[in-house]
Amino acid sequence: MKAAAKAGKPALAPADLRKARVQGDAGPSAPVAAPLLKEIPEVLVDKCSRRLYVRGRFLSKAGVIKCFEISDRDTKEVFAAKIVPKSLLTPSQKEKLSKEISIHRSLSHQHVVGFHSVFEDSEFVFVILELCRERSLLELHKRRKGLTQLEARYYLRQIILGCQYLHHHQVIHGNLRLSNVFLNEDLEVKIGEVLLAGC
């Protein structure tokens, strides 16, 4: 005689188990459902400035954060938007995000990715940054299979200048690597991921 029958509870057949799960009786080991993510809107609305941004091509993803190219609907100016889903952030991450936004918006240097604005809706935080059209040093290295000594010296000098500026403002990057060193259309270094590195 089976153990379930001994306990006075009839054993369920596989079909009965499936039915029980559909009806919500999956037992104490049922996994907790992850929060449902809303779709990222095609038009981002900054209610404070009344600016509208049209979402363009996908650029990258880091953890829960997605980055898109966006354009101002009126001026056609192009930016990068870091889009952070609020529902996936822990309380400590929310606090960290707020602090890092405050730090980044105070920074302004030729070799640090520029901060433009930040706003939010009920689902997402939108961090609007300078767009680096030539992507990163990592992608340049992959395309070229390497750099000349002159090029390496050129980029390294700019990275050092950017880091000196950050350190002067008591900011330690903590995650400096080729994929976080971006290039603008003039092939100038822009240190990125100053913001949101821990999310």
C-alpha positions as CSV (number, residue, x, y, z in Angstrom):
1,M,0.0,0.0,0.0
2,K,1.4,3.4,-1.0
3,A,2.4,6.0,1.7
4,A,-0.4,8.5,0.6
5,A,-3.0,5.8,1.1
6,K,-1.6,5.0,4.6
7,A,-2.0,8.6,5.6
8,G,-5.7,8.5,4.7
9,K,-5.2,10.7,1.6
10,P,-5.6,9.1,-1.9
11,A,-2.7,9.4,-4.2
12,L,-3.3,11.7,-7.2
13,A,-2.8,10.5,-10.7
14,P,-0.6,12.6,-13.0
15,A,-3.7,14.0,-14.7
16,D,-5.1,15.0,-11.3
17,L,-1.9,16.7,-10.4
18,R,-2.0,18.8,-13.6
19,K,-5.6,19.8,-12.9
20,A,-4.7,20.8,-9.3
21,R,-1.9,23.0,-10.5
22,V,-4.2,24.7,-13.0
23,Q,-6.7,25.4,-10.2
24,G,-3.9,26.9,-8.1
25,D,-3.3,24.0,-5.7
26,A,0.4,23.5,-6.5
27,G,1.4,22.8,-2.9
28,P,3.8,24.6,-0.7
29,S,6.7,24.3,-3.1
30,A,5.0,26.4,-5.9
31,P,7.4,29.0,-7.2
32,V,6.6,32.7,-6.7
33,A,5.8,34.3,-10.0
34,A,8.2,37.1,-11.2
35,P,6.6,40.5,-11.6
36,L,5.2,41.1,-15.1
37,L,7.2,43.6,-17.1
38,K,5.3,46.2,-19.0
39,E,6.4,47.0,-22.6
40,I,8.8,49.9,-22.9
41,P,6.8,52.7,-24.6
42,E,7.7,53.7,-28.1
43,V,7.4,57.4,-27.1
44,L,9.1,58.5,-23.8
45,V,7.4,61.4,-22.2
46,D,9.2,63.8,-19.9
47,K,6.3,65.5,-18.2
48,C,8.5,68.1,-16.5
49,S,10.2,69.5,-19.6
50,R,7.3,68.4,-21.9
51,R,9.8,66.8,-24.3
52,L,8.9,63.7,-26.2
53,Y,11.5,61.1,-27.2
54,V,11.0,58.5,-29.9
55,R,12.6,55.1,-29.1
56,G,14.9,53.9,-31.7
57,R,17.3,50.9,-32.1
58,F,18.3,48.7,-29.2
59,L,22.0,49.3,-28.2
60,S,22.8,47.1,-25.2
61,K,21.6,45.4,-22.0
62,A,23.3,45.1,-18.6
63,G,21.4,43.3,-15.9
64,V,17.9,44.6,-15.8
65,I,18.8,47.8,-17.7
66,K,18.3,48.2,-21.4
67,C,19.8,51.0,-23.5
68,F,18.2,52.4,-26.6
69,E,19.0,55.1,-29.1
70,I,16.3,57.8,-28.8
71,S,15.5,61.1,-30.6
72,D,13.8,64.3,-29.5
73,R,10.6,64.4,-31.6
74,D,10.8,68.2,-32.1
75,T,14.6,68.9,-32.3
76,K,15.6,65.5,-33.8
77,E,18.6,65.5,-31.3
78,V,19.7,62.0,-30.7
79,F,20.6,60.5,-27.2
80,A,21.1,57.2,-25.5
81,A,18.4,56.2,-23.0
82,K,19.1,53.8,-20.1
83,I,15.7,52.3,-19.2
84,V,15.3,50.8,-15.7
85,P,12.3,48.8,-14.7
86,K,11.2,49.9,-11.3
87,S,9.6,46.5,-10.4
88,L,12.9,44.6,-10.7
89,L,14.9,46.9,-8.4
90,T,15.4,46.1,-4.7
91,P,15.1,48.9,-2.2
92,S,18.9,49.1,-1.9
93,Q,19.2,49.3,-5.7
94,K,16.6,52.1,-5.8
95,E,18.6,54.0,-3.3
96,K,21.9,53.4,-5.1
97,L,20.3,54.4,-8.4
98,S,19.1,57.7,-6.9
99,K,22.6,58.5,-5.5
100,E,24.3,57.6,-8.8
101,I,21.9,59.8,-10.8
102,S,22.7,62.7,-8.4
103,I,26.4,62.1,-8.9
104,H,26.4,61.7,-12.7
105,R,24.3,64.8,-13.3
106,S,26.9,66.9,-11.4
107,L,29.7,65.7,-13.7
108,S,30.8,67.4,-16.9
109,H,34.0,66.4,-18.7
110,Q,35.2,65.9,-22.3
111,H,36.1,62.3,-21.6
112,V,33.1,61.2,-19.5
113,V,29.7,60.3,-21.1
114,G,27.5,63.4,-20.7
115,F,24.4,63.4,-18.6
116,H,21.3,65.0,-20.2
117,S,18.3,64.4,-18.0
118,V,16.3,61.9,-16.0
119,F,12.5,61.3,-15.7
120,E,10.1,58.4,-14.9
121,D,6.7,57.1,-15.4
122,S,4.8,54.5,-13.3
123,E,6.9,51.6,-14.6
124,F,10.4,52.8,-15.7
125,V,13.1,55.3,-14.9
126,F,14.6,56.9,-18.0
127,V,18.2,58.2,-17.8
128,I,19.0,60.2,-20.9
129,L,22.7,60.3,-21.8
130,E,25.1,61.5,-24.5
131,L,25.1,59.0,-27.5
132,C,28.5,57.7,-28.5
133,R,28.0,56.7,-32.2
134,E,31.2,54.8,-32.6
135,R,30.2,52.4,-29.8
136,S,33.1,51.1,-27.5
137,L,36.8,50.4,-27.5
138,L,35.9,46.7,-27.2
139,E,34.0,46.8,-30.5
140,L,36.8,48.8,-32.2
141,H,39.4,46.2,-31.0
142,K,37.2,43.4,-32.3
143,R,36.9,45.1,-35.7
144,R,40.6,46.0,-36.0
145,K,42.0,42.9,-34.2
146,G,44.3,45.3,-32.2
147,L,45.6,48.9,-32.0
148,T,48.9,50.5,-32.9
149,Q,51.1,51.8,-30.1
150,L,50.2,55.4,-31.2
151,E,46.5,54.7,-31.0
152,A,46.8,52.9,-27.7
153,R,48.7,56.0,-26.3
154,Y,46.1,58.3,-27.7
155,Y,43.2,56.5,-26.1
156,L,45.0,55.7,-22.8
157,R,45.8,59.4,-22.3
158,Q,42.1,60.3,-22.6
159,I,41.1,57.5,-20.3
160,I,43.6,58.8,-17.7
161,L,42.3,62.4,-18.0
162,G,38.7,61.1,-17.5
163,C,39.6,59.1,-14.5
164,Q,41.6,62.0,-13.0
165,Y,38.4,64.1,-13.3
166,L,36.3,61.4,-11.6
167,H,38.8,60.9,-8.8
168,H,39.0,64.7,-8.3
169,H,35.2,64.6,-7.7
170,Q,35.6,61.5,-5.3
171,V,34.0,59.2,-7.9
172,I,35.6,55.7,-8.4
173,H,34.4,54.0,-11.5
174,G,35.0,50.4,-10.2
175,N,34.2,48.7,-13.5
176,L,36.5,50.2,-16.1
177,R,37.0,48.0,-19.1
178,L,37.0,48.2,-22.9
179,S,33.2,47.7,-23.2
180,N,32.7,50.7,-20.9
181,V,35.0,53.1,-22.8
182,F,32.9,54.6,-25.6
183,L,33.9,56.6,-28.6
184,N,32.1,59.6,-30.1
185,E,32.0,60.4,-33.8
186,D,35.3,62.2,-33.5
187,L,36.8,59.0,-32.0
188,E,37.3,60.7,-28.6
189,V,37.0,58.6,-25.5
190,K,33.9,58.9,-23.3
191,I,34.0,56.9,-20.1
192,G,30.6,55.3,-19.6
193,E,28.7,53.2,-17.1
194,V,29.5,55.7,-14.3
195,L,25.8,55.3,-13.6
196,L,24.0,52.1,-12.8
197,A,27.1,49.9,-12.5
198,G,25.6,47.9,-9.6
199,C,22.1,47.4,-10.9
